[in-house]
Amino acid sequence: MSLPSEPKEPEEPEKARNADEVPLFRSGRVHISTRRRGADITALGHLALHLPHGLASLAVVFLVSYVIGLVSGIPWWLPFGCWVLSGALVFSRPCERLLARWLFRLRYPAPEEERKLRPVWREVAGRAGVDANGYQLWIENSDDVNALAAAGHIVSVTSHSLATLTPVQLGSVLAHELGHHARGHAWASLLALWYALPARIAWRLLLRLASRVKRLSAGAATVAIVVAAVVVLALATATYGLIFLPLATPYLVAAVSRRAELRADEHAAGLGFAAHLLEVLRAEHDRMESRQTAPEGVMMRLLDSHPDVHTRMHHLQAFVERRR
């Protein structure tokens, strides 16, 4: 479908070839694509890495449902099935509003913020061929230049970004977040988090119970260690070492998240915001240099979900040079 607007003036051929030279606000028809979002390799990889957590949650919920069935007489498959189907519920608008307010600590834009943010978002969505009204805009109270894409329809920017960035720079940040939605990063992250929640809760409860157990005698501790070692060895042999995969999962998830950020940058660059996103990253680089913070260790960098500013600038600069 298309949204009627003022007639679009013909563009010069040279400007049409270089999207970075096109002004932010243009008149003309906005064409809405039938395929608005999908799932790239990073989104699928994120889901695959959280599959063990999902299976563990499945076992936990099955056990709880079975106990509830024995105690109350309710069929065990009823609570179990409700949990399995609950993944679709988190993408409903009321649930997303709760997530935005209580989990992500976001708020609705003030009227003056709405007047500045809405036209920029409409232009970004128009360039991408998506319906701007299909997403809900939020504000995060923060002194950093940042933004967020979450669930299926949440897009937020920080109050500092809205106050300090020019409209075209703000558009580049919003285009980056739209890339997370269009490539499936946002919904995959929330889905993985949701279905891993029962396993994480059960694990924390086990750790809390273990901390309250009185100290074992030397003999009992030795037996417990030997039994645990035998069980782990047997499971490792039976699964060809796959039981140790969860130990590496945080590092693999962080690596996939860093690649997803670069793909979102690529999406923003494809909409014509490469040079403007570079401006935002250069300003962020200068701000970090002025702080003179101590360099992170290797392990911390491996667990970082975002690539460093230099890496992002390098990939964007390569994109700009390819377009010339």
Secondary structure, 3 states (H helix, E strand, C coil): CEECCCCCCCCCHHHHHCHHHCCCCCCCCEECCCCCCCCCHHHHHHHHHCHHHHHHHHHHHHHHHHHHHHHHCCCCHHHHHHHHHHHHHHHCHHHHHHHHHHHCCCECCCHHHHHHHHHHHHHHHHHHCCCHHHCEEEEECCCCCCEEEECCCEEEEEHHHHHHCCHHHHHHHHHHHHHHHHCCHHHHHHHHHHHHHHHHHHHHHHHHHHHHCCCCCHHHHHHHHHHHHHHHHHHHHHCCCHHHHHHHHHHHHHHHHHHHHHHHHHHHHHHHHHHHHHHHHHHHHHHHHHHCCCCCCHHHHHCCCCCCHHHHHHHHHHHHHHHC
